[in-house]
Amino acid sequence: MSAVNITNVTVLDNPAPFLNPFQFEITYECLIPLKDDLEWKLVYVGSAEDETYDQLLESVLVGPVNVGNYRFVFQADPPDPSKIREEDIIGVTVLLLTCSYLGQEFVRVGYYVNNDYDDEQLREEPPPKVLIDRVQRNILADKPRVTKFPINFHPETNENGGQAAHSPDHPSETNVNGEQPPPSPEHSSDK
């Protein structure tokens, strides 16, 4: 069982122009006191075929965290379009919201993001060069894919037969609304 559970993530300002900041209202609960910070990250997947195009948009530390319920707005700058291949800007990609403790990622929330022109004529007859100021992003917020990784929140108790570390090789996947999760958002080739 995790010491920290995300209870809700609300995507704010959606849909929005491609160049607007991302905003998420994150609600989580902490079941045991944690003396170190939680690290929240937002990653934009720039290409389904090549992870070198991924962009870390923001990383924030929150903590130390006591037992209780918490809520905050996580804001991140948009991806730098000059670091995305032109052919990968329009279409579907993935946004990954992760949380780690002591360098161990224990939860990942993946969202599909559809980037398209805000004008019907531009959608039907795309210009030869992407007009980034006319691109609108739409985060498919109603079907996030949540992957949980078991970690050891108190590594110092490991030697005394306390809480043992679990292998992150066997994550558990759920959909926050109980439905069947969509296919894996990570670098899938069916873009």
MOHU-V195573 format. One line per field, one symbol per residue. ss: DSSP state (h for helix, s for strand, l for the rest). burial: b if it has 24 or more other C-alpha atoms within 12 Angstrom, else e. A space follows every 10 residues. Layout:
ss->???
burial->???
//
This chain:
ss->lllsssssss sslllsslll lsssssssss lllslllsss ssssslllll hhhlssssss ssllsllsss ssssssllll hhhllhhhhl ssssssssss sllsssssss sssssssllh hhhhllllll lhhhsssssl hhhlssssll llllhhhhhh llllllllll lsssllllll llllllllll l
burial->ebbbbbebbb beeebbbbeb bbbbebebeb eeebeeebbb bbbbbbbbee eebbbbbbee ebeebeeeee eeebbbebbb beebeeebbb bbbbbbbbbb beebbbbbbb bbbbbbbbee eeeeeeeeeb bbebbbbbbb bbbbbbbbbb bbbbeeeeee eeeeeeeeee eebbbbeeee ebebbbbeee b
//
